[in-house]
Amino acid sequence: MGCNWAFKSSSYFLPVPRHSGVISRFDREFVKTGHFDKIFSKWLHDAFDLRQRADYREMFEIDASRTSEVIEHAREFVAEIRRKVDSY
């Protein structure tokens, strides 16, 4: 199944087949254009990196405080997206 998100660009949708592509598109379409602060990109990259390491490296563990930090960043990220969507 995979990630098949799309971001609206002009009047058409552009498919993105991988998570890394979604992150790159987010950076290009929303961070570089100033719609989102760079901290959201950093948080997204950090969370994706942790996910990759946890899925593909043997014996990788993340401590509880780091987990809590990533979860809090995710909550703030979602809240910011909701604020942006609600303002349109």
ABEGO torsion letter per residue (X at the ends): XEBBBBBBBEABBBBBABAAAAAAAAAAAAAAAGABBAAAAAAAAAAAAAAAAAAABBGBBBBAAAAAAAAAAAAAAAAAAAAAAAAX
